[in-house]
């Protein structure tokens, strides 16, 4: 069980809920990091009194230093601050809740210190999964997933003696706000519509990824790396109720699933307390008031981002980094209302066509592929 935690991305949705769980479970904070929200960070620092606070944005770091001048908390900035927060000796666990490929290098830094990684940054495994898992094995670091779907699979595998007994991993997807739409209908959807997720309260980027179903494609890639599963042993089903968070099917055709409310505090807490379970702040599931549980096949034609992700997963190498980089850039453009919803998939596809995929990549290959893909998507 974790005792002292560094939270990378503490002012975001996952970061804030992580601090709720830590407070409920009596855990302390070694370091907190954020991008530029100095006002929220000040409140978190005063509540948790970490040794270090780091802001990616230098101007925000300067602001935070003034705000915390009456405390002994040291303020760092940029990637160097993020790396230091991930490596502090006081922390036994690092929650990686920063968004995007920016989380890759600090996650590797924490792994090389042998820490437990409560992984909420899916891009780390999407872009560099083989490298990250090899480093974790080398340094004896635990990687415990925070994503609700991967936490559900992790929990459903606890009774598995041999991964050879696993027939299939089944990822569930809510279908987002546009379930049942045709590709033609999706051309005209607006930003405000795309940001209205039916079940989960999340940050803007992941909410758009859920609307395009790219999020499920990224989770497909993440499952391959995290559980060392070939793509043919992973399936995706639409489950609108978001109660069954994912399942494992075994060779005898038995299925084990994890059920719960749509409350991210439960998988966050399990990542911090595993292999123990403790009382926490997550809401209980009332089976007597549950709606009927339904399952459906994804519409790959209407949601091409999902097909692109699965194709990149099968290609491997830097294809997944190209996919992720182009998607991050395209979603940022959609959030800025520079492009329509349907252009997200078009820009990702263009990047996959124009940027060559490198097999068995180094970290430098991965970062170069990400940069090239973003350049294509920004044209």
FIBA-970412 format. One record per residue (C-alpha): x, y, z. Coordinates in pm, whole numbers, plus 32768, in hexadecimal, padded with zeros to 4 digits. Layout:
N
((X Y Z))
...
//
This chain:
379
((8000 8000 8000))
((8076 815F 7FAD))
((80D2 824B 80C9))
((8173 837A 8027))
((810E 83E0 7EC7))
((8180 84D1 7DB9))
((805C 8542 7CE0))
((80BC 85B1 7B82))
((7F9B 867F 7AFE))
((7EF9 86C6 7C4E))
((7E16 87E1 7BD7))
((7D6B 8712 7AC8))
((7C38 8635 7AF5))
((7CF9 84F7 7B4C))
((7DF2 85B9 7C20))
((7CE2 865E 7CF2))
((7C32 8514 7D2A))
((7D7F 8472 7D83))
((7DAE 8572 7E98))
((7C51 8523 7F19))
((7CAD 83B3 7F2E))
((7DFB 83FE 7FD2))
((7D53 84D4 80DB))
((7C4C 83C8 8120))
((7D56 82B9 813C))
((7E4C 8381 8211))
((7F5D 839B 8107))
((8053 84BC 80F1))
((80D2 857B 7FBF))
((8243 8590 7F66))
((8212 866C 7E32))
((80FA 8709 7D67))
((8117 8781 7C00))
((803C 883F 7B0D))
((804E 88FC 79C7))
((7FE6 8A64 7A11))
((7EC8 8A70 7B11))
((7F8C 8B1A 7C29))
((7E57 8B7D 7CF0))
((7DD6 8A18 7D10))
((7F36 8997 7D4F))
((7F60 8A8C 7E70))
((7E2B 89FE 7F19))
((7EA2 8898 7EE8))
((7FFD 88E7 7F6E))
((7F72 898D 80A4))
((7E90 8862 80E2))
((7F94 874F 80A8))
((80E1 87FE 80F3))
((81BA 8740 7FF9))
((8334 876E 7FEE))
((8325 87DE 7E83))
((822E 8888 7D9B))
((827C 889D 7C27))
((81D6 8962 7B0F))
((821D 8919 79A1))
((81DE 8A85 7943))
((82FB 8B69 79BF))
((8213 8C94 79F0))
((8129 8BBD 7AC3))
((8254 8B44 7B8E))
((82BA 8CAC 7BD5))
((8154 8CFA 7C40))
((814D 8BCA 7D24))
((8298 8C2B 7DCB))
((81FC 8D77 7E31))
((80C1 8CCC 7EAD))
((818A 8BD4 7F80))
((8293 8CC5 7FFD))
((821D 8C91 8164))
((8251 8B16 814F))
((8380 8A31 813A))
((82FF 8987 7FFC))
((83F6 899C 7EDE))
((836D 89F4 7D83))
((840D 8962 7C4A))
((83B0 8992 7ADE))
((83AF 88F3 7986))
((8404 878E 792C))
((8521 8793 7A28))
((8428 87D6 7B41))
((8344 86C3 7AC3))
((8465 85CC 7AB7))
((84D4 8629 7C17))
((8374 85FD 7C9E))
((8367 84A2 7C01))
((84B4 8441 7C9D))
((849F 84C3 7E04))
((8523 83BA 7EF7))
((840A 8406 7FEE))
((82FB 838C 7EFC))
((82B3 8218 7EE9))
((81A9 8251 7DDD))
((8186 833F 7CB7))
((8030 8389 7C21))
((8066 83EC 7AB6))
((7F30 84B9 7A69))
((7FC9 85B2 7975))
((7F2F 85B9 781B))
((7FE6 854E 76E1))
((8140 84D4 7688))
((81D5 85D1 777C))
((819B 84C1 7882))
((828B 83CA 77DF))
((83DA 8449 785D))
((8370 8480 79CA))
((82CB 8328 79CC))
((8413 828D 7959))
((84CA 8356 7A64))
((83E5 82CD 7B73))
((8408 816C 7AEB))
((8583 8185 7AFF))
((855E 81D7 7C70))
((8499 8095 7CA1))
((8359 8146 7D07))
((81F3 80D3 7CE5))
((8155 8184 7BBA))
((7FE1 81C9 7BD8))
((7FB9 81FB 7A63))
((7EAC 82EA 79ED))
((7F72 8368 78C1))
((7F15 8271 77AF))
((7FF4 831E 76AE))
((8125 8293 7764))
((80CB 812F 7706))
((802E 818A 75B9))
((816B 8235 753C))
((827A 816C 75EB))
((81D5 803C 7685))
((82E3 7F3B 763D))
((83F7 8022 76B8))
((8337 8080 77F4))
((82DF 7F19 7850))
((8447 7EA7 7815))
((84C7 7FBA 78F9))
((83C5 7F61 7A04))
((8438 7DF7 7A01))
((85A5 7E61 7A0C))
((857C 7F4C 7B36))
((8472 7E89 7BF4))
((836C 7F9C 7BD7))
((81FA 7F4A 7BF7))
((8110 7FDC 7AF1))
((7FAA 7FDF 7B71))
((7EA6 806F 7A82))
((7DBB 8188 7AE8))
((7CDF 818C 79B0))
((7B95 80EF 7A17))
((7BA1 7FEC 7900))
((7D04 7F7B 7943))
((7CCB 7F7C 7AB8))
((7BA0 7E99 7A7B))
((7C78 7DAA 79AF))
((7D8E 7DBB 7AB4))
((7C95 7D63 7BC6))
((7BF5 7C4F 7AF5))
((7D4C 7BB1 7ABE))
((7D9E 7B99 7C31))
((7D2C 7A2F 7C43))
((7DE2 79CB 7B04))
((7EFC 78D2 7B43))
((7F7F 78D4 79E0))
((7F41 79D5 78CB))
((7F22 78AB 77E0))
((7DCD 7873 787F))
((7D51 79C0 77F1))
((7C85 799D 76B5))
((7C2F 7B0B 7683))
((7C33 7C64 7723))
((7AEF 7D22 76E9))
((7AFA 7E9E 7701))
((79AD 7F4A 7735))
((7961 80A0 769E))
((7840 8188 76EF))
((7827 81ED 7582))
((7846 835D 75DE))
((7740 8467 7592))
((7711 83FE 7426))
((76B8 828E 7444))
((75D2 822E 7324))
((7638 8353 7247))
((7693 8315 70DD))
((77D5 839D 7048))
((7707 849D 6F8C))
((765E 8516 70CD))
((77B0 8538 7179))
((7825 8637 7078))
((7746 8740 7116))
((7778 8704 728C))
((77F1 882B 735A))
((78FD 8854 7462))
((77F9 8881 7576))
((774D 873E 750D))
((7896 867F 7507))
((78ED 86F3 7667))
((77AD 8661 76FD))
((7811 8502 7765))
((76E3 8437 77D6))
((7785 838C 7904))
((78DA 8414 7966))
((795C 856A 79D2))
((7AB4 858A 7931))
((7BA4 8686 789D))
((7B5B 871C 7747))
((7C5D 8654 7681))
((7BF5 84FC 76FF))
((7A86 855B 76D6))
((7AC1 85A6 7565))
((7B85 845F 7545))
((7A56 83AC 75D5))
((7975 845A 74D8))
((7A4F 83E4 73B2))
((7A8B 828E 7458))
((7C01 82D1 7435))
((7C13 82A7 75AE))
((7BAE 813C 758C))
((7CAD 8109 7479))
((7DBD 8196 755A))
((7D49 80AE 7671))
((7D5A 7F88 757F))
((7EC9 7FDA 753F))
((7F04 8010 76B3))
((7E6F 7EB9 7703))
((7F57 7E11 760A))
((8089 7EA5 76B6))
((8015 7E95 781F))
((7F9F 7D2A 7812))
((8086 7CAA 76FD))
((7F5B 7C44 7629))
((7F4F 7C28 74AD))
((7E42 7CFB 7403))
((7D73 7BCA 73A2))
((7D3B 7B80 7516))
((7CA2 7CD5 7562))
((7B3C 7D3B 7511))
((7A6F 7E78 7537))
((78FB 7E87 7585))
((7816 7FB2 75B5))
((777D 7FB3 7710))
((76AE 80ED 7735))
((7670 80D0 78AB))
((77E3 80E0 7914))
((77A6 7FE9 7A2F))
((7871 7EC0 79AD))
((79C3 7F67 798C))
((7A66 7E48 78CA))
((7A7D 7CCC 78CC))
((7B6D 7BAA 78A8))
((7AFB 7A6F 77F2))
((7BB7 7933 7850))
((7C03 77FA 7789))
((7ADF 773F 782C))
((79F6 7857 77AC))
((79BA 78E1 790A))
((79BF 7A5D 791F))
((7A2C 7B31 7A46))
((79C6 7C9F 7A47))
((79EE 7DC9 7B2E))
((78B4 7E97 7B6B))
((788D 7FE8 7C14))
((7805 8147 7BF6))
((789E 823B 7AFF))
((7987 82C2 7C0C))
((7AFB 82E0 7BBE))
((7B54 82E6 7D2F))
((7B27 816C 7D41))
((7C35 810D 7C3F))
((7D16 8222 7CC6))
((7CFA 8196 7E25))
((7D37 8030 7DB4))
((7E75 809B 7D00))
((7EEF 8139 7E44))
((7E86 8029 7F3B))
((7EBB 7EEA 7E6F))
((7ED1 7DD1 7ED7))
((7E00 7E4B 7FFC))
((7CA2 7EDD 7FF6))
((7C2F 7FE9 80E8))
((7AFA 80BF 811D))
((7B03 81F5 8044))
((7A3A 8314 7FB0))
((79B7 8264 7E75))
((783F 8241 7E57))
((77A4 80E9 7E82))
((76E9 803F 7D65))
((757A 7FF8 7DB5))
((7523 7EBF 7CEF))
((73AF 7EEC 7D30))
((73A7 803C 7C80))
((748D 7FDF 7B5E))
((7405 7FFB 79FE))
((740E 7EC4 7921))
((756E 7E7B 78A7))
((7591 7E89 772D))
((76AE 7E39 763D))
((76DC 7E8D 74CE))
((77E0 7E81 73B9))
((789E 7FC7 7371))
((784E 8072 7226))
((79A7 807E 7188))
((7923 812E 7051))
((7889 8250 710C))
((79B5 8273 71F7))
((7AEE 824D 711F))
((7BD8 82B6 723A))
((7B9D 8163 72DA))
((7BF9 80AD 7199))
((7D32 8183 7171))
((7D9E 8130 72D4))
((7D71 7FBB 72A5))
((7E30 7FC8 715D))
((7F50 8083 7206))
((7F4C 7F82 731F))
((7F81 7E6A 7224))
((8094 7F2B 716D))
((8150 7F6F 72B1))
((8297 802A 72CF))
((826C 81A3 72C0))
((8119 8185 7212))
((806D 81A8 7362))
((813C 82DD 73B9))
((80DD 8374 7267))
((7F6F 8326 72AC))
((7F7D 83C2 7406))
((8040 84FA 73A2))
((7F5E 8548 727D))
((7E2A 850E 7350))
((7EA3 85F4 7466))
((7EE5 8709 7369))
((7D9B 86D3 72B1))
((7CCE 86D0 73F1))
((7D7A 8811 7462))
((7D13 88B1 7317))
((7BAC 8838 7341))
((7BA0 88C0 74A6))
((7C1C 8A0D 741B))
((7B02 89F5 7316))
((7BFA 89FF 71F6))
((7B7A 88BD 7156))
((7A30 87FC 7153))
((7A00 86B6 720E))
((7A2C 85D9 70DC))
((7B82 866D 708D))
((7C1C 85CD 71C3))
((7C1E 8473 7123))
((7C8C 8503 6FD2))
((7DBE 85AB 706A))
((7E1D 8472 712D))
((7DFF 839F 6FF2))
((7ED2 849A 6F2E))
((7FE7 8488 7035))
((7FE6 830B 7030))
((8009 8316 6EB6))
((811B 841F 6EA8))
((81FB 83CF 6FD3))
((82BC 8287 6FAA))
((8298 818E 70C8))
((83DD 8115 7165))
((83E1 7FB0 71EF))
((848A 7F6B 7341))
((84B3 80E0 7388))
((8595 818F 7482))
((8511 82A5 7561))
((85A2 83A0 7469))
((84E5 82F5 734A))
((83A1 830A 740F))
((83C9 847B 7462))
((8428 84CA 72F7))
((82F4 840F 7276))
((8217 84CD 7366))
((82A6 861B 72F2))
((8282 85C3 7181))
((811B 8550 71B0))
((80BE 8693 7263))
((8157 875E 7148))
((807E 86A8 7047))
((7F42 86D5 7118))
((7F84 8848 714A))
((7F9E 8893 6FD4))
//
